[in-house]
Amino acid sequence: MDSPAQPAPGRSAVNALAVDAPRPASALRPMREDDLAAVHALEIRAYEFPWSLGIFRDCLRADYPAWVLDAGGRIGGYFLMSVAAGEAHVLNICVAPELQGLGHGRALLRALLRLARARRVERVFLEVRPSNPGAIALYDSEGFNEIGRRPRYYPARNGREDAVVMALELIPEG
């Protein structure tokens, strides 16, 4: 398993977030209020059951770590997580459909994990649809393990879909 890149000497984990950003012309940066319309538009394009604009706004106002992939002046992806009591919860990772398969999802996930380590997180949790094998494969490849299921967690065309619950134990740096 590839371990996430570590910040170069003299650089903080937050400043090193852009290290894994796929090239060319892409960079990771904190999500801003003026990104929300573009983030929400991407959410609608990427997901059959998207979050509302209000959920994104509430996450920013609650100061949840939220970053965007700026792909040549447009939002190509994003992540949001919550952090409390030594644990992080991946709330959302999204990559524009036309940019999927190019390493952007991995870059976003690795940036999220570096940020979690910088905040002294010991454990990271997430839920993923079993109907999303690409995401499950990504999480597996980065060291996440399935720890359970949440029955009927997600809305789905024919009712509800379970969630696969995954977790990663973070090894402290240094």
GROMACS elastic network, one bead per residue, 0.5 to 0.9 nm:
[ bonds ]
;  ai    aj funct       b0    kb
    1   141     6  0.63272   500
    1   142     6  0.66668   500
    1   143     6  0.72632   500
    2     5     6  0.86859   500
    2   141     6  0.78666   500
    2   142     6  0.70663   500
    2   143     6  0.89762   500
    3     6     6  0.85876   500
    3   110     6  0.88190   500
    3   142     6  0.73320   500
    3   143     6  0.87810   500
    4    20     6  0.86352   500
    4   110     6  0.57270   500
    4   111     6  0.82681   500
    4   113     6  0.78443   500
    4   114     6  0.75083   500
    4   142     6  0.81792   500
    5     8     6  0.88657   500
    5    16     6  0.88791   500
    5    19     6  0.77130   500
    5    20     6  0.75938   500
    5   110     6  0.78682   500
    5   114     6  0.83014   500
    6     9     6  0.89601   500
    6    13     6  0.75703   500
    6    16     6  0.79025   500
    6   114     6  0.77729   500
    6   173     6  0.86342   500
    7    10     6  0.79812   500
    7    11     6  0.57892   500
    7    12     6  0.63532   500
    7    13     6  0.55416   500
    7    14     6  0.86150   500
    7    15     6  0.80091   500
    7    16     6  0.53136   500
    7    17     6  0.81890   500
    7    19     6  0.82030   500
    7   114     6  0.86072   500
    8    11     6  0.55110   500
    8    12     6  0.80122   500
    8    13     6  0.87091   500
    8    16     6  0.74444   500
    9    12     6  0.82550   500
   11    14     6  0.81502   500
   11    15     6  0.61888   500
   11    16     6  0.64280   500
   12    15     6  0.52250   500
   12    16     6  0.62234   500
   12    17     6  0.88799   500
   12   118     6  0.81535   500
   13    16     6  0.50209   500
   13    17     6  0.64169   500
   13   111     6  0.87026   500
   13   114     6  0.60112   500
   13   115     6  0.63033   500
   13   117     6  0.80701   500
   13   118     6  0.59671   500
   14    17     6  0.54317   500
   14    18     6  0.85713   500
   14   111     6  0.83901   500
   14   114     6  0.74897   500
   14   115     6  0.60651   500
   14   118     6  0.73966   500
   15    18     6  0.71797   500
   15    19     6  0.87155   500
   16    19     6  0.55394   500
   16    20     6  0.84913   500
   16   111     6  0.82735   500
   16   114     6  0.84032   500
   17    20     6  0.69195   500
   17    21     6  0.77850   500
   17    27     6  0.87823   500
   17    28     6  0.65993   500
   17    29     6  0.79327   500
   17   107     6  0.87529   500
   17   108     6  0.87520   500
   17   110     6  0.81765   500
   17   111     6  0.50820   500
   17   112     6  0.81731   500
   17   114     6  0.71517   500
   17   115     6  0.76103   500
   18    21     6  0.51507   500
   18    22     6  0.87759   500
   18    26     6  0.87015   500
   18    27     6  0.56974   500
   18    28     6  0.51225   500
   18    29     6  0.75216   500
   18   107     6  0.84273   500
   18   111     6  0.74797   500
   19    22     6  0.84908   500
   19    27     6  0.85748   500
   19    28     6  0.86815   500
   19   107     6  0.84309   500
   19   111     6  0.83719   500
   20    23     6  0.87667   500
   20    27     6  0.87863   500
   20    28     6  0.87077   500
   20   103     6  0.89210   500
   20   104     6  0.85316   500
   20   106     6  0.82152   500
   20   107     6  0.50126   500
   20   108     6  0.79627   500
   20   110     6  0.73463   500
   20   111     6  0.72759   500
   21    24     6  0.87996   500
   21    26     6  0.62472   500
   21    27     6  0.55502   500
   21    28     6  0.63317   500
   21    69     6  0.77047   500
   21   103     6  0.83447   500
   21   104     6  0.68478   500
   21   106     6  0.89287   500
   21   107     6  0.54307   500
   21   108     6  0.75482   500
   21   111     6  0.85270   500
   22    25     6  0.80962   500
   22    26     6  0.62714   500
   22    27     6  0.77029   500
   22   102     6  0.76339   500
   22   103     6  0.64272   500
   22   104     6  0.60759   500
   22   107     6  0.69220   500
   23    26     6  0.57117   500
   23    27     6  0.81423   500
   24    27     6  0.89430   500
   24    71     6  0.84740   500
   24    72     6  0.84970   500
   25    70     6  0.81434   500
   25    71     6  0.60085   500
   25    72     6  0.52455   500
   25    73     6  0.85908   500
   26    69     6  0.65723   500
   26    70     6  0.53939   500
   26    72     6  0.58976   500
   26    73     6  0.83564   500
   26    76     6  0.85317   500
   27    68     6  0.81582   500
   27    69     6  0.56634   500
   27    70     6  0.52230   500
   27    71     6  0.66714   500
   27    72     6  0.84112   500
   28    67     6  0.65414   500
   28    68     6  0.56114   500
   28    70     6  0.60746   500
   28    71     6  0.87499   500
   28    78     6  0.85466   500
   28   107     6  0.88100   500
   28   108     6  0.78940   500
   28   111     6  0.82567   500
   29    32     6  0.89375   500
   29    66     6  0.86964   500
   29    67     6  0.54429   500
   29    68     6  0.55913   500
   29    69     6  0.67329   500
   29    70     6  0.72419   500
   30    65     6  0.78040   500
   30    66     6  0.59527   500
   30    68     6  0.61193   500
   30    69     6  0.89262   500
   31    34     6  0.83194   500
   31    35     6  0.63571   500
   31    36     6  0.79675   500
   31    39     6  0.89369   500
   31    60     6  0.79632   500
   31    65     6  0.83744   500
   31    66     6  0.53668   500
   31    68     6  0.54046   500
   31    69     6  0.89345   500
   31    78     6  0.79693   500
   31    79     6  0.88576   500
   32    35     6  0.52734   500
   32    36     6  0.71039   500
   32    60     6  0.78043   500
   32    66     6  0.84642   500
   32    67     6  0.83860   500
   32    68     6  0.87385   500
   33    36     6  0.55876   500
   33    37     6  0.85682   500
   33    57     6  0.73899   500
   33    60     6  0.73860   500
   33    61     6  0.89991   500
   34    37     6  0.70712   500
   34    38     6  0.83392   500
   35    38     6  0.55374   500
   35    39     6  0.60049   500
   35    40     6  0.85563   500
   35    68     6  0.84365   500
   35    75     6  0.78130   500
   36    40     6  0.58864   500
   36    41     6  0.83796   500
   36    53     6  0.71470   500
   36    56     6  0.69598   500
   36    57     6  0.71389   500
   37    40     6  0.51917   500
   37    41     6  0.61121   500
   37    42     6  0.86515   500
   37    53     6  0.74555   500
   38    42     6  0.61719   500
   38    43     6  0.85676   500
   38    74     6  0.79069   500
   38    75     6  0.64756   500
   39    42     6  0.51548   500
   39    43     6  0.61910   500
   39    44     6  0.87560   500
   39    53     6  0.85462   500
   39    56     6  0.83427   500
   39    68     6  0.82429   500
   39    75     6  0.66539   500
   39    76     6  0.86172   500
   39    77     6  0.77158   500
   39    78     6  0.74855   500
   40    44     6  0.62551   500
   40    45     6  0.87050   500
   40    50     6  0.82029   500
   40    51     6  0.75874   500
   40    52     6  0.72284   500
   40    53     6  0.57768   500
   40    56     6  0.76486   500
   41    44     6  0.51788   500
   41    45     6  0.64022   500
   41    46     6  0.87389   500
   41    53     6  0.89256   500
   42    45     6  0.50541   500
   42    46     6  0.60435   500
   42    47     6  0.85024   500
   42    75     6  0.77395   500
   42    76     6  0.78353   500
   42    77     6  0.77018   500
   42    94     6  0.81684   500
   42    95     6  0.81362   500
   42    96     6  0.63820   500
   42    97     6  0.87935   500
   43    46     6  0.51701   500
   43    47     6  0.58896   500
   43    48     6  0.88276   500
   43    49     6  0.88027   500
   43    50     6  0.56699   500
   43    51     6  0.69389   500
   43    52     6  0.87563   500
   43    77     6  0.89906   500
   43    94     6  0.72283   500
   43    95     6  0.87922   500
   43    96     6  0.82916   500
   44    47     6  0.56602   500
   44    48     6  0.71143   500
   44    49     6  0.76917   500
   44    50     6  0.53900   500
   44    51     6  0.78203   500
   44    52     6  0.88552   500
   45    48     6  0.78062   500
   45    50     6  0.84285   500
   45    96     6  0.76511   500
   45    97     6  0.76729   500
   46    49     6  0.89985   500
   46    50     6  0.78740   500
   46    94     6  0.73511   500
   46    95     6  0.75219   500
   46    96     6  0.63210   500
   46    97     6  0.60781   500
   47    50     6  0.52470   500
   47    51     6  0.85942   500
   47    94     6  0.88025   500
   48   156     6  0.83257   500
   48   157     6  0.87748   500
   49   154     6  0.86401   500
   49   155     6  0.69374   500
   49   156     6  0.77014   500
   51    54     6  0.80964   500
   51    55     6  0.63344   500
   51    56     6  0.74618   500
   52    55     6  0.53656   500
   52    56     6  0.69420   500
   52    57     6  0.88903   500
   53    56     6  0.53456   500
   53    57     6  0.62756   500
   53    58     6  0.86866   500
   54    58     6  0.59891   500
   54    59     6  0.85383   500
   55    58     6  0.50803   500
   55    59     6  0.62107   500
   55    60     6  0.87700   500
   56    59     6  0.51243   500
   56    60     6  0.64017   500
   56    61     6  0.86905   500
   56    80     6  0.87940   500
   57    60     6  0.52654   500
   57    61     6  0.61978   500
   57    62     6  0.86020   500
   58    61     6  0.50347   500
   58    62     6  0.60242   500
   58    63     6  0.85905   500
   58    64     6  0.89548   500
   59    62     6  0.50942   500
   59    63     6  0.63758   500
   59    64     6  0.55070   500
   59    65     6  0.83307   500
   59    66     6  0.80155   500
   59    80     6  0.78293   500
   59    81     6  0.86883   500
   59    82     6  0.85522   500
   60    64     6  0.58311   500
   60    65     6  0.77798   500
   60    66     6  0.71564   500
   60    80     6  0.89638   500
   61    64     6  0.76617   500
   63    66     6  0.81638   500
   63    82     6  0.87026   500
   64    80     6  0.67242   500
   64    81     6  0.60217   500
   64    82     6  0.53413   500
   64    83     6  0.73617   500
   65    79     6  0.81238   500
   65    80     6  0.57410   500
   65    81     6  0.56285   500
   65    82     6  0.66689   500
   65    83     6  0.80271   500
   65   112     6  0.84581   500
   65   115     6  0.82541   500
   66    78     6  0.72354   500
   66    79     6  0.55845   500
   66    81     6  0.66535   500
   66   112     6  0.87898   500
   67    77     6  0.85669   500
   67    78     6  0.55047   500
   67    79     6  0.55111   500
   67    80     6  0.66923   500
   67   108     6  0.82662   500
   67   111     6  0.88248   500
   67   112     6  0.83845   500
   68    75     6  0.65028   500
   68    76     6  0.74455   500
   68    77     6  0.56894   500
   68    79     6  0.65814   500
   68    80     6  0.89892   500
   68   108     6  0.82931   500
   69    74     6  0.82410   500
   69    75     6  0.58005   500
   69    76     6  0.53290   500
   69    78     6  0.57024   500
   69    79     6  0.86995   500
   69    95     6  0.84050   500
   69   104     6  0.79988   500
   69   108     6  0.75848   500
   70    73     6  0.57927   500
   70    74     6  0.55614   500
   70    76     6  0.59541   500
   70    77     6  0.74805   500
   70    78     6  0.88145   500
   71    74     6  0.52945   500
   71    75     6  0.59311   500
   71    76     6  0.53500   500
   71    77     6  0.82772   500
   72    75     6  0.82174   500
   72    76     6  0.86417   500
   73    76     6  0.89765   500
   75    78     6  0.76648   500
   75    95     6  0.89706   500
   75    96     6  0.81789   500
   76    94     6  0.84045   500
   76    95     6  0.59304   500
   76    96     6  0.52728   500
   76    97     6  0.88529   500
   76    98     6  0.88500   500
   76    99     6  0.70481   500
   76   104     6  0.84754   500
   77    93     6  0.74714   500
   77    94     6  0.51992   500
   77    96     6  0.57782   500
   77    99     6  0.85476   500
   77   104     6  0.76152   500
   77   105     6  0.79044   500
   77   108     6  0.79204   500
   78    92     6  0.77572   500
   78    93     6  0.57672   500
   78    94     6  0.54576   500
   78    95     6  0.67138   500
   78   105     6  0.88096   500
   78   108     6  0.69917   500
   79    90     6  0.77796   500
   79    91     6  0.74891   500
   79    92     6  0.53661   500
   79    94     6  0.64893   500
   79    95     6  0.89989   500
   79   108     6  0.66727   500
   79   109     6  0.78289   500
   79   112     6  0.73519   500
   80    89     6  0.87278   500
   80    90     6  0.63882   500
   80    91     6  0.54102   500
   80    92     6  0.52901   500
   80    93     6  0.66987   500
   80   112     6  0.82001   500
   81    88     6  0.65459   500
   81    89     6  0.54063   500
   81    92     6  0.69598   500
   81    93     6  0.88624   500
   81   112     6  0.78517   500
   81   116     6  0.88952   500
   82    87     6  0.82898   500
   82    88     6  0.55136   500
   82    89     6  0.52338   500
   82    90     6  0.67519   500
   82    91     6  0.69600   500
   83    86     6  0.70981   500
   83    87     6  0.57318   500
   83    89     6  0.65322   500
   83    90     6  0.89824   500
   83   116     6  0.77048   500
   83   119     6  0.80866   500
   83   121     6  0.75166   500
   83   124     6  0.89813   500
   84    87     6  0.54700   500
   84    88     6  0.64851   500
   84    89     6  0.87183   500
   84   121     6  0.82085   500
   85    88     6  0.83893   500
   85   121     6  0.79435   500
   86   119     6  0.81150   500
   86   120     6  0.63882   500
   86   122     6  0.53938   500
   86   123     6  0.68438   500
   86   124     6  0.89123   500
   87   116     6  0.83964   500
   87   120     6  0.85555   500
   87   121     6  0.51744   500
   87   122     6  0.58790   500
   87   124     6  0.57823   500
   87   125     6  0.76417   500
   88   116     6  0.67988   500
   88   121     6  0.63795   500
   88   122     6  0.80673   500
   88   123     6  0.63548   500
   88   125     6  0.62244   500
   88   126     6  0.85868   500
   89   123     6  0.86342   500
   89   124     6  0.57408   500
   89   126     6  0.57075   500
   89   127     6  0.87677   500
   90    93     6  0.74726   500
   90   112     6  0.83541   500
   90   124     6  0.71902   500
   90   125     6  0.62163   500
   90   126     6  0.50292   500
   90   127     6  0.77519   500
   91   126     6  0.70472   500
   91   127     6  0.81825   500
   92   126     6  0.87249   500
   93   105     6  0.74240   500
   93   108     6  0.73821   500
   93   109     6  0.75829   500
   94    97     6  0.88284   500
   94   105     6  0.72305   500
   94   108     6  0.86375   500
   95    98     6  0.82683   500
   95    99     6  0.64659   500
   95   100     6  0.60456   500
   95   104     6  0.68220   500
   95   105     6  0.62038   500
   95   108     6  0.87652   500
   96    99     6  0.52832   500
   96   100     6  0.63792   500
   97   100     6  0.53589   500
   97   101     6  0.88903   500
   98   101     6  0.86120   500
   99   102     6  0.61770   500
   99   103     6  0.85319   500
   99   104     6  0.72731   500
  100   103     6  0.73046   500
  100   104     6  0.68665   500
  100   105     6  0.72727   500
  101   104     6  0.74175   500
  101   105     6  0.79263   500
  102   105     6  0.79561   500
  102   106     6  0.88958   500
  103   106     6  0.53211   500
  103   107     6  0.62101   500
  103   108     6  0.87297   500
  104   108     6  0.61375   500
  104   109     6  0.85709   500
  105   108     6  0.51250   500
  105   109     6  0.61400   500
  105   110     6  0.85809   500
  105   135     6  0.84987   500
  105   138     6  0.80746   500
  106   109     6  0.50442   500
  106   110     6  0.60196   500
  106   111     6  0.84451   500
  106   138     6  0.69741   500
  106   139     6  0.87186   500
  106   142     6  0.84402   500
  107   110     6  0.52066   500
  107   111     6  0.60948   500
  107   112     6  0.85621   500
  108   111     6  0.51338   500
  108   112     6  0.61599   500
  108   113     6  0.86903   500
  109   112     6  0.50261   500
  109   113     6  0.62252   500
  109   114     6  0.87069   500
  109   138     6  0.88956   500
  109   139     6  0.84646   500
  109   142     6  0.85792   500
  110   113     6  0.50172   500
  110   114     6  0.61882   500
  110   115     6  0.85614   500
  110   142     6  0.83109   500
  111   114     6  0.51271   500
  111   115     6  0.61726   500
  111   116     6  0.85542   500
  112   115     6  0.51202   500
  112   116     6  0.61237   500
  112   117     6  0.86977   500
  113   117     6  0.61804   500
  113   118     6  0.85775   500
  113   121     6  0.89370   500
  113   124     6  0.81324   500
  113   170     6  0.83044   500
  114   117     6  0.50999   500
  114   118     6  0.61977   500
  114   119     6  0.87128   500
  115   118     6  0.50132   500
  115   119     6  0.64018   500
  115   120     6  0.88435   500
  115   121     6  0.88348   500
  116   119     6  0.51033   500
  116   120     6  0.64550   500
  116   121     6  0.52714   500
  116   122     6  0.82463   500
  116   123     6  0.88049   500
  116   124     6  0.79869   500
  116   170     6  0.86648   500
  117   121     6  0.53408   500
  117   122     6  0.74851   500
  117   170     6  0.71473   500
  117   171     6  0.82716   500
  117   172     6  0.69234   500
  117   173     6  0.74881   500
  118   121     6  0.75127   500
  118   173     6  0.87724   500
  120   172     6  0.75399   500
  121   124     6  0.73333   500
  121   169     6  0.89070   500
  121   170     6  0.70893   500
  121   172     6  0.84948   500
  122   168     6  0.84747   500
  122   169     6  0.59643   500
  122   170     6  0.50776   500
  122   171     6  0.71653   500
  122   172     6  0.75352   500
  123   167     6  0.68349   500
  123   168     6  0.56480   500
  123   170     6  0.56970   500
  124   144     6  0.85511   500
  124   166     6  0.82990   500
  124   167     6  0.54684   500
  124   168     6  0.51670   500
  124   169     6  0.65962   500
  124   170     6  0.74239   500
  125   144     6  0.85421   500
  125   165     6  0.71756   500
  125   166     6  0.57324   500
  125   168     6  0.66520   500
  126   164     6  0.82486   500
  126   165     6  0.58405   500
  126   166     6  0.54180   500
  126   167     6  0.65018   500
  127   149     6  0.84925   500
  127   150     6  0.83528   500
  127   163     6  0.56171   500
  127   164     6  0.54981   500
  127   166     6  0.62683   500
  127   167     6  0.89480   500
  128   131     6  0.84001   500
  128   132     6  0.71009   500
  128   135     6  0.73489   500
  128   136     6  0.70359   500
  128   162     6  0.86808   500
  128   163     6  0.54299   500
  128   164     6  0.52498   500
  128   165     6  0.66679   500
  128   166     6  0.78513   500
  129   132     6  0.53772   500
  129   133     6  0.81343   500
  129   135     6  0.85026   500
  129   136     6  0.82467   500
  129   153     6  0.88688   500
  129   154     6  0.75666   500
  129   161     6  0.71759   500
  129   162     6  0.67124   500
  129   163     6  0.50527   500
  129   164     6  0.61120   500
  130   133     6  0.65456   500
  130   136     6  0.76300   500
  130   161     6  0.80872   500
  130   162     6  0.72098   500
  130   163     6  0.65115   500
  130   164     6  0.61339   500
  131   134     6  0.89252   500
  131   161     6  0.86110   500
  132   135     6  0.56396   500
  132   136     6  0.64765   500
  132   137     6  0.88465   500
  133   137     6  0.60048   500
  133   138     6  0.85442   500
  134   137     6  0.51703   500
  134   138     6  0.62849   500
  134   139     6  0.87716   500
  135   138     6  0.50235   500
  135   139     6  0.62096   500
  135   140     6  0.85310   500
  136   139     6  0.51735   500
  136   140     6  0.60592   500
  136   141     6  0.85405   500
  136   144     6  0.88774   500
  136   164     6  0.87018   500
  136   166     6  0.89681   500
  137   140     6  0.50388   500
  137   141     6  0.60699   500
  137   142     6  0.86873   500
  138   141     6  0.51399   500
  138   142     6  0.63967   500
  138   143     6  0.89248   500
  138   144     6  0.88236   500
  139   142     6  0.51785   500
  139   143     6  0.64888   500
  139   144     6  0.52959   500
  139   145     6  0.78869   500
  139   166     6  0.81061   500
  140   143     6  0.52524   500
  140   144     6  0.50186   500
  140   145     6  0.63884   500
  140   146     6  0.85021   500
  140   166     6  0.88766   500
  141   144     6  0.73656   500
  142   168     6  0.85628   500
  143   167     6  0.84687   500
  143   168     6  0.62630   500
  143   169     6  0.84296   500
  144   166     6  0.58851   500
  144   167     6  0.51902   500
  144   169     6  0.79898   500
  145   165     6  0.83607   500
  145   166     6  0.51901   500
  145   167     6  0.54824   500
  145   168     6  0.65033   500
  146   149     6  0.82131   500
  146   164     6  0.66922   500
  146   165     6  0.57418   500
  146   167     6  0.65677   500
  147   164     6  0.78902   500
  147   165     6  0.57127   500
  147   166     6  0.54156   500
  147   167     6  0.66142   500
  148   163     6  0.84801   500
  148   164     6  0.62213   500
  148   165     6  0.51113   500
  148   166     6  0.71327   500
  149   153     6  0.88545   500
  149   162     6  0.66096   500
  149   163     6  0.54696   500
  149   165     6  0.53724   500
  149   166     6  0.87085   500
  150   153     6  0.56829   500
  150   154     6  0.89841   500
  150   161     6  0.89275   500
  150   162     6  0.55136   500
  150   164     6  0.66105   500
  150   165     6  0.69529   500
  151   154     6  0.85593   500
  151   160     6  0.83864   500
  151   161     6  0.71102   500
  151   163     6  0.65235   500
  151   164     6  0.88894   500
  152   155     6  0.75751   500
  152   159     6  0.82327   500
  152   163     6  0.72339   500
  153   160     6  0.66363   500
  153   161     6  0.59403   500
  153   162     6  0.50687   500
  153   163     6  0.56179   500
  154   159     6  0.87111   500
  154   160     6  0.55043   500
  154   162     6  0.62619   500
  154   163     6  0.67682   500
  155   158     6  0.83773   500
  155   159     6  0.62312   500
  155   161     6  0.61992   500
  155   162     6  0.89690   500
  156   159     6  0.51418   500
  156   161     6  0.57952   500
  157   160     6  0.74668   500
  157   161     6  0.89358   500
  158   161     6  0.84930   500
  170   173     6  0.88859   500
